[in-house]
């Protein structure tokens, strides 16, 4: 029985690390969940990481591009940025991150950069309501991102509530949306926000300890495909 349990855990970990595959007009894009808010994109012979901060990186390729959303330790780890960087690595980040990651090129809310075959739009991410008297994410400090490759639009929310700028997004093919109280929003609130901008596919991420059932139930019957993955097996 113990051996079977170990095998099942190993299989679960392997599944969690399996890349998600998307077909685009520029070829296949592979997106690998790493942990929490950290993930890797491989497309067109290039490697792009978003928020390399948690999980295991041994054996993973170095980055051509890095996107960092915010200053908190579950999104920005300077030692990992250094480990994954190589000569010519492009790092895009908000000004607050660039104060620590000196190699970063600043991108602010509302701005767009093109890096290779990727178009990157910086989207606001912030808290609207204090939690325990605290605003954990101030408006203008961090970025969510819409990354476009081969005509496909991928949205990465960063740490945010269901802000008007999220709800106003258009033509999102794949969304990665945060949920965890008190820092961002509840799964039910996340479902309401996702319904507003109606991506084709949504992945809950950055959900440590949250019950995802209200999220899935909240999107039932909307035509939005909810994909649940274990972001904490790595």
MARLUMBA-688520 format. One line per 10 residues: their letters; for each residue x, y, z of N, C-alpha, C. Coordinates in nm, 3 decimals, padded with zeros to 5 digits. Example, Ala and Ser with C-alpha at 12.3 -4.5 7.8 and 13.67 -1.06 7.14 Angstrom:
<rs>
as) 01.319/-00.569/00.780/01.230/-00.450/00.780/01.320/-00.330/00.780; 01.285/-00.225/00.708/01.367/-00.106/00.714/01.290/00.003/00.787 .
</rs>
This chain:
<rs>
xxxxxxxxxx) 00.083/-00.120/00.000/00.000/00.000/00.000/00.087/00.127/00.000; 00.194/00.123/00.081/00.282/00.240/00.086/00.347/00.262/-00.050; 00.389/00.154/-00.117/00.451/00.167/-00.249/00.352/00.226/-00.348; 00.226/00.180/-00.343/00.124/00.233/-00.432/00.103/00.381/-00.409; 00.100/00.423/-00.282/00.083/00.565/-00.251/00.197/00.648/-00.306; 00.320/00.595/-00.294/00.436/00.668/-00.347/00.429/00.680/-00.498; 00.384/00.573/-00.564/00.372/00.576/-00.710/00.266/00.676/-00.753; 00.155/00.681/-00.680/00.050/00.776/-00.714/00.097/00.919/-00.695; 00.172/00.944/-00.587/00.226/01.078/-00.565/00.323/01.118/-00.674; 00.407/01.024/-00.715/00.503/01.052/-00.823/00.431/01.082/-00.952 .
xxxxxxxxxx) 00.324/01.005/-00.979/00.248/01.027/-01.102/00.180/01.164/-01.099; 00.128/01.201/-00.980/00.065/01.332/-00.966/00.163/01.444/-00.990; 00.285/01.430/-00.935/00.388/01.532/-00.954/00.426/01.544/-01.100; 00.439/01.428/-01.167/00.475/01.431/-01.309/00.367/01.498/-01.390; 00.239/01.470/-01.356/00.129/01.531/-01.428/00.127/01.681/-01.408; 00.153/01.725/-01.284/00.152/01.868/-01.255/00.256/01.942/-01.336; 00.369/01.877/-01.364/00.478/01.941/-01.436/00.463/01.927/-01.587; 00.363/01.853/-01.634/00.346/01.832/-01.777/00.309/01.964/-01.845; 00.368/01.992/-01.960/00.335/02.118/-02.027/00.194/02.117/-02.086; 00.132/02.231/-02.085/00.006/02.252/-02.156/00.041/02.297/-02.298 .
xxxxxxxxxx) -00.026/02.240/-02.397/00.009/02.265/-02.538/-00.099/02.347/-02.606; -00.055/02.453/-02.676/-00.148/02.539/-02.748/-00.098/02.558/-02.892; -00.187/02.543/-02.985/-00.154/02.566/-03.125/-00.178/02.712/-03.159; -00.080/02.772/-03.226/-00.091/02.911/-03.268/-00.053/02.921/-03.415; -00.073/03.038/-03.473/-00.037/03.058/-03.614/00.114/03.057/-03.635; 00.191/03.070/-03.526/00.337/03.066/-03.534/00.394/02.933/-03.487; 00.308/02.834/-03.467/00.353/02.704/-03.420/00.306/02.675/-03.279; 00.352/02.564/-03.226/00.307/02.519/-03.094/00.371/02.599/-02.982; 00.291/02.635/-02.884/00.340/02.698/-02.762/00.318/02.600/-02.647; 00.424/02.577/-02.571/00.416/02.491/-02.453/00.423/02.577/-02.328 .
xxxxxxxxxx) 00.333/02.554/-02.236/00.330/02.629/-02.112/00.333/02.531/-01.996; 00.436/02.543/-01.915/00.457/02.449/-01.804/00.435/02.518/-01.670; 00.332/02.476/-01.594/00.318/02.525/-01.457/00.438/02.479/-01.373; 00.492/02.568/-01.292/00.603/02.531/-01.203/00.553/02.525/-01.060; 00.513/02.639/-01.005/00.452/02.640/-00.873/00.390/02.776/-00.844; 00.273/02.776/-00.782/00.206/02.896/-00.732/00.176/02.994/-00.846; 00.261/03.092/-00.869/00.241/03.187/-00.979/00.352/03.177/-01.082; 00.436/03.075/-01.070/00.555/03.061/-01.155/00.528/02.963/-01.269; 00.569/03.001/-01.390/00.547/02.914/-01.505/00.650/02.944/-01.613; 00.659/02.850/-01.708/00.753/02.862/-01.818/00.679/02.847/-01.950 .
xxxxxxxxxx) 00.712/02.931/-02.046/00.658/02.923/-02.182/00.772/02.893/-02.277; 00.749/02.798/-02.367/00.846/02.766/-02.473/00.775/02.775/-02.607; 00.829/02.858/-02.695/00.768/02.876/-02.827/00.871/02.936/-02.922; 00.870/02.892/-03.045/00.959/02.948/-03.145/01.105/02.937/-03.110; 01.141/02.834/-03.033/01.280/02.816/-02.992/01.324/02.908/-02.880; 01.232/02.979/-02.818/01.263/03.071/-02.709/01.196/03.025/-02.579; 01.254/03.071/-02.468/01.203/03.035/-02.335/01.169/03.163/-02.259; 01.047/03.169/-02.209/00.998/03.285/-02.133/00.946/03.236/-01.999; 00.994/03.295/-01.891/00.944/03.264/-01.757/00.861/03.381/-01.706; 00.756/03.349/-01.634/00.679/03.450/-01.562/00.692/03.423/-01.413 .
xxxxxxxxxx) 00.735/03.523/-01.340/00.750/03.517/-01.194/00.825/03.393/-01.146; 00.948/03.372/-01.192/01.024/03.257/-01.139/01.062/03.282/-00.994; 00.989/03.219/-00.903/01.009/03.248/-00.761/00.991/03.125/-00.674; 00.899/03.038/-00.710/00.871/02.921/-00.629/00.881/02.795/-00.714; 00.911/02.682/-00.648/00.924/02.556/-00.719/01.068/02.523/-00.750; 01.086/02.418/-00.830/01.219/02.368/-00.864/01.257/02.406/-01.007; 01.382/02.449/-01.024/01.429/02.496/-01.154/01.549/02.418/-01.205; 01.600/02.325/-01.126/01.714/02.246/-01.171/01.675/02.169/-01.297; 01.759/02.177/-01.399/01.733/02.107/-01.524/01.648/02.184/-01.622; 01.592/02.298/-01.581/01.514/02.379/-01.673/01.606/02.473/-01.751 .
xxxxxxxxxx) 01.566/02.510/-01.872/01.654/02.593/-01.954/01.662/02.736/-01.904; 01.771/02.803/-01.939/01.783/02.945/-01.907/01.687/03.026/-01.994; 01.663/03.147/-01.948/01.558/03.229/-02.008/01.610/03.317/-02.120; 01.530/03.327/-02.225/01.548/03.435/-02.322/01.476/03.560/-02.273; 01.362/03.537/-02.205/01.280/03.648/-02.158/01.227/03.614/-02.018; 01.218/03.718/-01.934/01.160/03.704/-01.800/01.059/03.816/-01.780; 00.941/03.782/-01.730/00.841/03.881/-01.691/00.818/03.867/-01.542; 00.824/03.977/-01.470/00.802/03.976/-01.326/00.689/04.073/-01.295; 00.594/04.028/-01.210/00.475/04.109/-01.185/00.488/04.204/-01.067; 00.561/04.163/-00.959/00.557/04.244/-00.837/00.677/04.213/-00.749 .
xxxxxxxxxx) 00.688/04.286/-00.639/00.805/04.280/-00.552/00.798/04.170/-00.447; 00.683/04.111/-00.424/00.671/04.012/-00.317/00.748/03.885/-00.348; 00.790/03.815/-00.242/00.879/03.701/-00.256/00.822/03.581/-00.327; 00.690/03.575/-00.346/00.633/03.466/-00.425/00.624/03.502/-00.573; 00.682/03.617/-00.609/00.685/03.660/-00.749/00.826/03.702/-00.794; 00.905/03.752/-00.703/01.039/03.801/-00.737/01.142/03.742/-00.641; 01.235/03.665/-00.696/01.347/03.611/-00.619/01.474/03.643/-00.698; 01.549/03.744/-00.659/01.666/03.786/-00.737/01.764/03.674/-00.768; 01.786/03.583/-00.674/01.881/03.474/-00.698/01.835/03.383/-00.812; 01.704/03.360/-00.822/01.651/03.278/-00.931/01.657/03.352/-01.065 .
xxxxxxxxxx) 01.631/03.481/-01.059/01.644/03.562/-01.181/01.786/03.551/-01.235; 01.883/03.561/-01.145/02.024/03.550/-01.185/02.055/03.411/-01.240; 02.003/03.307/-01.172/02.029/03.170/-01.215/01.974/03.142/-01.354; 01.857/03.196/-01.384/01.791/03.166/-01.511/01.835/03.258/-01.624; 01.906/03.366/-01.590/01.949/03.462/-01.692/02.076/03.417/-01.761; 02.095/03.466/-01.882/02.215/03.442/-01.962/02.245/03.571/-02.038; 02.359/03.582/-02.102/02.384/03.703/-02.181/02.272/03.725/-02.283; 02.213/03.842/-02.281/02.106/03.874/-02.375/01.966/03.851/-02.323; 01.952/03.794/-02.202/01.819/03.776/-02.145/01.751/03.912/-02.125; 01.627/03.922/-02.171/01.548/04.044/-02.154/01.453/04.025/-02.037 .
xxxxxxxxxx) 01.457/04.119/-01.942/01.371/04.114/-01.824/01.278/04.234/-01.829; 01.149/04.209/-01.828/01.051/04.317/-01.821/00.984/04.312/-01.684; 00.971/04.429/-01.622/00.917/04.435/-01.486/00.872/04.576/-01.455; 00.784/04.593/-01.357/00.747/04.728/-01.314/00.862/04.798/-01.243; 00.848/04.928/-01.228/00.955/05.009/-01.170/00.994/04.961/-01.031; 00.899/04.920/-00.949/00.929/04.876/-00.813/01.019/04.753/-00.812; 01.002/04.665/-00.911/01.088/04.547/-00.924/01.225/04.587/-00.975; 01.229/04.678/-01.072/01.356/04.720/-01.130/01.447/04.791/-01.029; 01.389/04.839/-00.920/01.472/04.897/-00.814/01.563/04.793/-00.751; 01.523/04.666/-00.759/01.605/04.556/-00.706/01.673/04.478/-00.817 .
xxxxxxxxxx) 01.599/04.449/-00.923/01.654/04.376/-01.039/01.705/04.480/-01.138; 01.829/04.519/-01.124/01.882/04.634/-01.199/01.886/04.608/-01.349; 01.888/04.480/-01.390/01.894/04.447/-01.532/01.759/04.460/-01.601; 01.655/04.483/-01.524/01.519/04.485/-01.579/01.493/04.611/-01.660; 01.416/04.596/-01.766/01.361/04.707/-01.841/01.222/04.736/-01.785; 01.198/04.861/-01.752/01.071/04.896/-01.688/00.959/04.896/-01.791; 00.849/04.830/-01.753/00.724/04.837/-01.828/00.615/04.868/-01.726; 00.534/04.968/-01.754/00.433/05.015/-01.659/00.294/04.985/-01.710; 00.197/04.993/-01.620/00.057/04.970/-01.658/00.022/05.047/-01.785; -00.037/04.977/-01.880/-00.081/05.040/-02.003/00.022/05.043/-02.114 .
xxxxxxxxxx) 00.146/05.002/-02.085/00.251/05.003/-02.187/00.262/04.867/-02.256; 00.324/04.869/-02.375/00.343/04.749/-02.456/00.487/04.739/-02.498; 00.542/04.619/-02.495/00.677/04.592/-02.547/00.669/04.469/-02.636; 00.756/04.465/-02.736/00.771/04.346/-02.819/00.908/04.285/-02.793; 00.909/04.158/-02.755/01.035/04.086/-02.731/01.034/03.962/-02.820; 01.118/03.965/-02.923/01.115/03.856/-03.019/00.978/03.847/-03.085; 00.919/03.728/-03.083/00.787/03.707/-03.142/00.674/03.724/-03.041; 00.708/03.773/-02.921/00.607/03.792/-02.817/00.573/03.940/-02.803; 00.444/03.969/-02.799/00.398/04.103/-02.764/00.352/04.099/-02.619; 00.396/04.196/-02.540/00.365/04.198/-02.397/00.294/04.328/-02.364 .
xxxxxxxxxx) 00.172/04.317/-02.313/00.095/04.432/-02.264/00.091/04.426/-02.112; 00.127/04.536/-02.047/00.123/04.543/-01.900/-00.016/04.590/-01.857; -00.079/04.509/-01.773/-00.216/04.532/-01.729/-00.215/04.567/-01.580; -00.295/04.662/-01.534/-00.299/04.690/-01.391/-00.334/04.567/-01.308; -00.281/04.561/-01.188/-00.318/04.460/-01.088/-00.311/04.528/-00.952; -00.417/04.515/-00.874/-00.417/04.584/-00.745/-00.537/04.539/-00.661; -00.531/04.574/-00.533/-00.643/04.553/-00.442/-00.730/04.678/-00.440; -00.862/04.656/-00.437/-00.956/04.767/-00.424/-01.002/04.784/-00.280; -01.001/04.675/-00.204/-01.057/04.674/-00.069/-00.951/04.634/00.032; -00.929/04.711/00.136/-00.830/04.670/00.237/-00.871/04.539/00.303 .
xxxxxxxxxx) -00.773/04.456/00.332/-00.795/04.332/00.406/-00.723/04.346/00.540; -00.797/04.334/00.647/-00.739/04.355/00.780/-00.672/04.492/00.789; -00.730/04.590/00.720/-00.676/04.725/00.722/-00.557/04.747/00.632; -00.523/04.648/00.550/-00.402/04.655/00.467/-00.436/04.644/00.319; -00.377/04.729/00.238/-00.379/04.713/00.092/-00.249/04.642/00.055; -00.257/04.516/00.020/-00.136/04.440/-00.008/-00.074/04.475/-00.143; -00.157/04.519/-00.235/-00.108/04.550/-00.371/-00.166/04.684/-00.413; -00.081/04.785/-00.413/-00.124/04.920/-00.445/-00.139/04.936/-00.596; -00.235/05.017/-00.635/-00.257/05.042/-00.777/-00.134/05.109/-00.838; -00.088/05.056/-00.951/00.025/05.112/-01.022/00.159/05.051/-00.989 .
xxxxxxxxxx) 00.168/04.974/-00.879/00.298/04.918/-00.841/00.334/04.794/-00.923; 00.239/04.706/-00.945/00.267/04.581/-01.015/00.197/04.571/-01.148; 00.233/04.470/-01.225/00.174/04.445/-01.355/00.115/04.304/-01.363; -00.006/04.294/-01.419/-00.045/04.171/-01.485/00.005/04.180/-01.628; -00.004/04.071/-01.704/00.045/04.074/-01.842/-00.051/04.002/-01.935; -00.067/04.059/-02.055/-00.124/03.985/-02.167/-00.011/03.960/-02.264; 00.018/03.832/-02.287/00.126/03.791/-02.377/00.062/03.734/-02.503; 00.096/03.792/-02.617/00.041/03.746/-02.744/00.150/03.679/-02.825; 00.119/03.558/-02.871/00.212/03.483/-02.956/00.132/03.410/-03.062; 00.168/03.431/-03.188/00.100/03.361/-03.297/-00.050/03.381/-03.296 .
xxxxxxxxxx) -00.093/03.502/-03.260/-00.234/03.534/-03.260/-00.311/03.490/-03.137; -00.249/03.416/-03.045/-00.313/03.372/-02.921/-00.279/03.469/-02.809; -00.380/03.503/-02.730/-00.363/03.599/-02.622/-00.376/03.529/-02.487; -00.267/03.535/-02.409/-00.259/03.471/-02.278/-00.253/03.580/-02.171; -00.344/03.572/-02.074/-00.350/03.671/-01.967/-00.302/03.609/-01.836; -00.210/03.680/-01.769/-00.157/03.638/-01.639/-00.190/03.751/-01.541; -00.276/03.722/-01.444/-00.336/03.830/-01.366/-00.241/03.896/-01.269; -00.136/03.822/-01.223/-00.062/03.873/-01.109/-00.154/03.878/-00.988; -00.117/03.953/-00.886/-00.195/03.962/-00.761/-00.296/04.075/-00.771; -00.422/04.040/-00.775/-00.522/04.143/-00.799/-00.659/04.098/-00.751 .
xxxxxxxxxx) -00.746/04.192/-00.736/-00.889/04.162/-00.724/-00.950/04.171/-00.864; -01.081/04.152/-00.869/-01.150/04.159/-00.998/-01.173/04.302/-01.039; -01.065/04.369/-01.075/-01.066/04.513/-01.102/-01.133/04.544/-01.236; -01.177/04.668/-01.256/-01.241/04.704/-01.383/-01.153/04.676/-01.504; -01.022/04.697/-01.489/-00.931/04.674/-01.603/-00.927/04.527/-01.643; -00.941/04.437/-01.547/-00.950/04.295/-01.581/-01.081/04.265/-01.652; -01.189/04.315/-01.596/-01.321/04.286/-01.653/-01.338/04.343/-01.793; -01.258/04.444/-01.828/-01.268/04.507/-01.960/-01.181/04.440/-02.066; -01.104/04.338/-02.028/-01.019/04.271/-02.126/-01.103/04.210/-02.238; -01.043/04.205/-02.358/-01.113/04.152/-02.475/-01.029/04.043/-02.541 .
xxxxxxxxxx) -01.096/03.947/-02.600/-01.033/03.847/-02.687/-00.919/03.772/-02.619; -00.940/03.733/-02.494/-00.840/03.652/-02.423/-00.868/03.505/-02.451; -00.767/03.437/-02.504/-00.782/03.294/-02.533/-00.761/03.209/-02.409; -00.659/03.244/-02.330/-00.623/03.164/-02.212/-00.592/03.260/-02.097; -00.655/03.238/-01.983/-00.634/03.326/-01.867/-00.584/03.245/-01.749; -00.490/03.303/-01.675/-00.441/03.250/-01.548/-00.479/03.353/-01.443; -00.567/03.313/-01.352/-00.629/03.409/-01.261/-00.603/03.367/-01.116; -00.556/03.464/-01.036/-00.521/03.440/-00.896/-00.645/03.432/-00.809; -00.629/03.369/-00.694/-00.733/03.368/-00.590/-00.672/03.316/-00.461; -00.666/03.398/-00.361/-00.631/03.355/-00.225/-00.648/03.472/-00.131 .
xxxxxxxxxx) -00.729/03.451/-00.032/-00.753/03.556/00.068/-00.649/03.547/00.178; -00.609/03.659/00.237/-00.664/03.794/00.217/-00.591/03.875/00.110; -00.501/03.813/00.037/-00.409/03.889/-00.048/-00.470/03.931/-00.182; -00.557/03.848/-00.238/-00.613/03.882/-00.369/-00.766/03.880/-00.362; -00.828/03.769/-00.399/-00.974/03.760/-00.395/-01.016/03.615/-00.373; -01.141/03.597/-00.339/-01.193/03.463/-00.318/-01.216/03.392/-00.451; -01.222/03.259/-00.452/-01.255/03.188/-00.576/-01.389/03.232/-00.636; -01.489/03.260/-00.553/-01.617/03.304/-00.606/-01.605/03.440/-00.673; -01.530/03.532/-00.612/-01.508/03.664/-00.673/-01.429/03.651/-00.802; -01.333/03.560/-00.804/-01.255/03.537/-00.926/-01.344/03.487/-01.038 .
xxxxxxxxxx) -01.437/03.399/-01.006/-01.529/03.349/-01.108/-01.614/03.462/-01.166; -01.661/03.551/-01.081/-01.739/03.665/-01.129/-01.657/03.753/-01.223; -01.530/03.776/-01.188/-01.444/03.858/-01.274/-01.419/03.790/-01.408; -01.395/03.660/-01.404/-01.368/03.586/-01.528/-01.491/03.587/-01.619; -01.608/03.575/-01.561/-01.730/03.581/-01.644/-01.739/03.712/-01.721; -01.689/03.819/-01.662/-01.700/03.950/-01.726/-01.617/03.961/-01.853; -01.495/03.901/-01.852/-01.413/03.914/-01.975/-01.410/03.788/-02.058; -01.464/03.680/-02.009/-01.499/03.559/-02.082/-01.387/03.504/-02.171; -01.278/03.460/-02.111/-01.175/03.392/-02.190/-01.227/03.257/-02.238; -01.162/03.201/-02.339/-01.202/03.068/-02.385/-01.166/02.962/-02.280 .
xxxxxxxxxx) -01.048/02.977/-02.219/-00.997/02.881/-02.121/-00.946/02.959/-02.001; -00.968/02.907/-01.881/-00.913/02.970/-01.762/-00.851/02.866/-01.671; -00.735/02.901/-01.617/-00.666/02.822/-01.515/-00.663/02.902/-01.386; -00.716/02.850/-01.275/-00.686/02.913/-01.148/-00.540/02.888/-01.111; -00.469/02.991/-01.067/-00.333/02.975/-01.017/-00.318/03.068/-00.897; -00.202/03.059/-00.830/-00.183/03.144/-00.712/-00.300/03.125/-00.615; -00.335/03.000/-00.588/-00.455/02.972/-00.508/-00.423/02.898/-00.379; -00.302/02.897/-00.335/-00.257/02.817/-00.223/-00.360/02.809/-00.108; -00.405/02.686/-00.079/-00.497/02.663/00.032/-00.643/02.693/00.003; -00.674/02.742/-00.117/-00.812/02.780/-00.149/-00.892/02.659/-00.198 .
xxxxxxxxxx) -01.020/02.657/-00.167/-01.113/02.559/-00.222/-01.158/02.610/-00.358; -01.125/02.540/-00.464/-01.154/02.586/-00.599/-01.296/02.552/-00.645; -01.371/02.479/-00.562/-01.505/02.440/-00.602/-01.594/02.560/-00.636; -01.596/02.667/-00.556/-01.681/02.782/-00.593/-01.639/02.846/-00.725; -01.511/02.837/-00.757/-01.466/02.893/-00.885/-01.523/02.812/-01.000; -01.508/02.680/-00.993/-01.560/02.594/-01.101/-01.711/02.605/-01.112; -01.781/02.604/-00.998/-01.927/02.613/-00.999/-01.973/02.748/-01.053; -01.899/02.852/-01.019/-01.937/02.985/-01.064/-01.928/03.004/-01.214; -01.848/02.920/-01.280/-01.832/02.930/-01.425/-01.906/02.820/-01.501; -01.976/02.734/-01.429/-02.052/02.628/-01.495/-02.159/02.688/-01.587 .
xxxxxxxxxx) -02.167/02.636/-01.708/-02.268/02.681/-01.802/-02.235/02.808/-01.877; -02.116/02.864/-01.854/-02.079/02.990/-01.922/-02.013/02.967/-02.057; -01.970/02.844/-02.083/-01.893/02.816/-02.204/-01.745/02.838/-02.187; -01.702/02.883/-02.068/-01.560/02.900/-02.038/-01.506/02.767/-01.987; -01.399/02.718/-02.048/-01.340/02.591/-02.005/-01.249/02.616/-01.884; -01.279/02.552/-01.773/-01.199/02.565/-01.651/-01.103/02.446/-01.646; -00.974/02.476/-01.639/-00.872/02.372/-01.631/-00.805/02.380/-01.493; -00.824/02.277/-01.414/-00.765/02.270/-01.281/-00.635/02.190/-01.287; -00.529/02.247/-01.235/-00.400/02.180/-01.229/-00.343/02.194/-01.088; -00.261/02.098/-01.048/-00.199/02.104/-00.916/-00.070/02.186/-00.927 .
xxxx) -00.076/02.309/-00.880/00.040/02.399/-00.887/00.131/02.384/-00.766; 00.105/02.285/-00.680/00.181/02.273/-00.556/00.245/02.136/-00.540; 00.252/02.057/-00.647/00.316/01.926/-00.639/00.467/01.935/-00.654; 00.515/02.043/-00.719/00.658/02.058/-00.746/00.730/02.107/-00.621 .
</rs>
